[in-house]
Amino acid sequence: MVLGDFNAVLRVEERATSSPSVSTHPYCQFLSSTGALDLWLLKGHVNVWSDYTHKNYHSGVTSIIDQATIHMNQVFLTMIQSLPNFIGSTDHCFIKVTMVLNRLQHPVTPAEVHSPPARLRYPMTSEKHHFTEFAFANRVDSILSTCLSIYHEAEDLQSFCLHYESIT
């Protein structure tokens, strides 16, 4: 699963104003090249006035630009929704993703996490240059290339947490 603020609008219903230009957005290219599926698209109909993930402070225009994507291997069911709470000092809402994993035809519902990960940090305005183009992705790839634990499969929430701690 990959989720975050991609500033990507995938269809007209996801923006309250002008129509999106999605054909060249890197997020669309990512979906196409990996075969991953966007959860907002899987959800079907969305209402930009209630499902929005971003609200412009000045104009009040709402849009769904925070995305979540999965690869369908081992996933039985997924759901996505935006929550009414804004994240810290941003103009974005939390999104909640629920997944039911398929284990040998017996779905298992993972324990729900009620708070953001301990290492969640918002970049300061002066740090935004670190996240331009593919610099951030290249940095993550470089760090992960030295972590052998990323190749171990997470069997449950506890093993996921151990893997997560080992790479952060």
C-alpha positions, 0 to 999 in steps of 0.5 A: 500500500502507498498513500499520501498527498500526491496532488493528483485528481483522477476524475472530474468528480474529485475537484469542486472547480475546474476539470483535472488534467490527469494523463501526465500526472506522475501518480497516474504513471505510477498506477499504470506502470505498477498495476496498482489500484487507486482506492478512490477509483475502486470506491466508485461514486465520491462526493467532493463536498463530503469526501474531500481531503483538501480544502483551500483556506482562501477560496473554500474549494474542495478536492480529493488529492490525497490518494491511497493505492494497493496491489490486489495480491492478498487483499480481500476487501478495501475501503477508504474515507476522509475524516472530518479532522484536519491534520495539524496546521495543514489544509488536508484531512486525514484519510482512513483506509481499511483492508481485510487481508486474504489468507488462504481464503480466510479473511483476517481483519488487522487491528485498527490503529487509532493514531498516526505513526510515531515518526509522522512529521510535517516538513517545514516550508523551508524543507519543501525543496527536499520533496521536489521531483523525484529527490524524495523517492530517490532518497527513500530508495537509497535508504531502503536498499541497505535494509534487508528486512524489507524483503521479509513478509509481515505476517501480522501487525506486530511483525509489521511494526518491527519491520517499520521500526527497523527501516525508520 
